[in-house]
Amino acid sequence: MGRVYRRGATWWVQYYVRGQLFRESARSALKSAAIGLLKVREGEGAHGRLPNLHAEHTTFSDLAALYLQDYEVNKKKSVVRARQLVAHLRRRFARLRATGITSQRIRDYIQHRQSAGAANGTINRELSALRRMFRLAANETPPLVDAVPQITLLEEQNVRTGFVTERDYHALSAGLPAHIQVPFVLAYWTGMRAGEILGLRWDQIDLDMGCVRLEPGTTKNSRARHIPFVTLTIDLLREWKSETLSRYPDCAWVCHFRGQRLRRIPLRTWRKVCAEVGVSGTVFHDTRRSGVRTLVRAGIPERVAMEISGHRTRSVFDRYNIVSGHDLQQAKRLLERVSTTVSTMGLRQRRDGTLSD
């Protein structure tokens, strides 16, 4: 039989489940609160469920620590970004227990971030991190949370649709300095991610076969890929490799600046050149969308194009396969050609008497 009793000003409950004794604070000075808690625990015990006392003491800090540990243990590349997401969430939830992170508080958080000017896409990344925290905690033994709250992501209206046109490509490739031109040309013709390109070593590139080999662990989704190069890219890499090894014989990196690995695209130089050639607002990631468009418009099957670009889902691939006004005009010309052929055949059949009105 269970009972309630008081220790100082706080009421406690005592009960048995499967013959095991449990004592638990009601965290209240009201006896009625303890009686209510005892009824809940006895109801759970009647169904054979052991009380999850750990879950009631789990804090946001516990959830955040578990989330970051998952990134570090699995050596995920975006651990820095994960820490940034946790920092935003911590400002709002730091003093709360997991049980206190309710749907209403999550809605309040969304409203707070929107009022601060955060885009829906940014808020969604933060909400996804929070949801991941709860799921990791729920999978612990014993579980650190009783339930995962319903977290609905916002509709994103800020998805970029920009890409580099052929004219922009020629202007940028001519205006960029060599150490930025190389990753730019690679991105435009292959659709590779900037991080994948900046991590390339010379021993991964076979200029005779005209391809690059991305090893597992060097790509975002940790899948190996083989990517073919067009002749233009091969010629550029041959020239760049010759210059690199003659001046910096110990440099193993394809993308480098004076022999030192290039870890990011220099933003100031990129923006300056974009402004000079009249394409201000273009970002380096636009070249990835351009690469996907180039692959598809070259007639490469979409399944193969996805393998080259490294997209695992069709939905994301379709976001990168941007349709331009030129594409629509080309479609119009093809339709006009078909319609002209059909009309001509119809007239010929009428003249021959093989088609009735």
Secondary structure, 3 states (H helix, E strand, C coil): CCEEEEECCEEEEEEEECCEEEEEECCCCCHHHHHHHHHHHHHHHHCCCCCCHHHHHCEHHHHHHHHHHHHHHCCCCCHHHHHHHHHHHHHHHCCCEHHHCCHHHHHHHHHHHHHCCCCHHHHHHHHHHHHHHHHHHHCCCCCCCCCCCCCCCCCCCCCCCCCCCHHHHHHHHHHCCHHHHHHHHHHHHHCCCHHHHHCCEHHHEECCCCEEEECCCCCCCCCCEEEECCHHHHHHHHHHHHHHHHHCCCCCECCEECCEECCCCCHHHHHHHHHHCCCCCCCCCHHHHHHHHHHHHCCCCHHHHHHHHCCCCHHHHHHHCCCCHHHHHHHHHHHHHHHHHHHHHHHHHHHHCCCCC
